[in-house]
Every structure is written in structure tokens, then in C-alpha cells.
Amino acid sequence: MLARLAHRGHDRLALAHLDHVLHINIFPKEMRDFEAMNTGCVEMMGTHRPARSVIGISELPKSGVRLTMNPTAAVKD
């Protein structure tokens, strides 16, 4: 499975396997969704367990969106 990871300040997108993800910042709108979010992360990442920060927020810019994520991955050129 491939994930598209945007690099801030760069026009290009890097393609990285999810195994290359080192850390994920997760911003759920409702902390009561933590268990469902955690289950989804386990299903998406398989046995790979990157570090995570989960920070509850009160609003997201798009209507109907329940969370946003910011992954950091290491890829070779």
C-alpha cells in the first residue's frame, strides 16, 4: 500500500510505503472516537507501529470530517 505524503514547502509529492512512516500526528474532532481511530490505524498499518501523537481539537476545516492526520516518513531519493 502506498501513501502520498506532501512535504511542506515543496511542490513535489513523495511516494512512501506505510512501513516508512516514523510518526503520525492525529487530530480527532471527538476524543470519544479514539477506539475506532485506533482500530483503523491498526488495520491500516498492519504490524508496523509508528510513534503517534493524538491531540483532540474542536473544529476541522471541512464539514463532516472527523479527524485529520499528519504522517512523517523517511524515504530514499
N, C-alpha and C positions, 0 to 999 in steps of 0.2 A: 504494500500500500504506500502510496506517495502522498506527501503533504506539501502544499505550496506555502512557502514561508517568505513573507515580504521583509526586506531589510530596510529599516528606516533610513531615509536619506539616499537611497539607491533606486534607480529606475528598474533594475532587473529583479526577477524572482528566482530564487534558488529552489531546486527540487531536492528534497531530502527524504530518505526513508524515516518512518516514525522511530526507528531504532536510534536515529541520530539526535533525537530530542533530548536535551540535557535538563531543561526546566520549563515548566508551564505556569504562567500566572493565570488564574481562573477568577473571573468576576461574576458570580451569580447574583441575580436580582433578589432572589429569596434564598436565605440560608437553609430553609426547610427543604430545599431541593438537593441538599448536599448528598444524601444517599443515592439518589437517582443519578446525579452527576458523577459520583464516584464509580457507580456500576458502569456507566457509559465510558468512562476513562479506562477502566479495566478491560472492557470489551474492545475498545479502540486500540489500546497499546499492547495487548497481549501480555507476555511475561515481562516486557520492558517496563521499568518503574522509574521514570524521571522524577526529579525533585518537583514539588508543587507548592505554590502559594495560593490560598483561597481567601479572597477578600470580598465580603458582601458589599454590594452597592445598592443605592436606592433607585437609580434610573439607568436606562440604556438608550442610545440614540434612535434605535429602530423599534417601532411598535411591535409588540408580540414576541420580541426576542427575550429569552430567559437568562442567557449568560453570554459572555464573550471570553475568549481565551487568547493568550499571547504566548506562543511557544518560542523557545530559543533552542536552536540546533547547531551542531557543528558539522560542516561539510567540507570536503576537499575540493580544491579548484580543479 
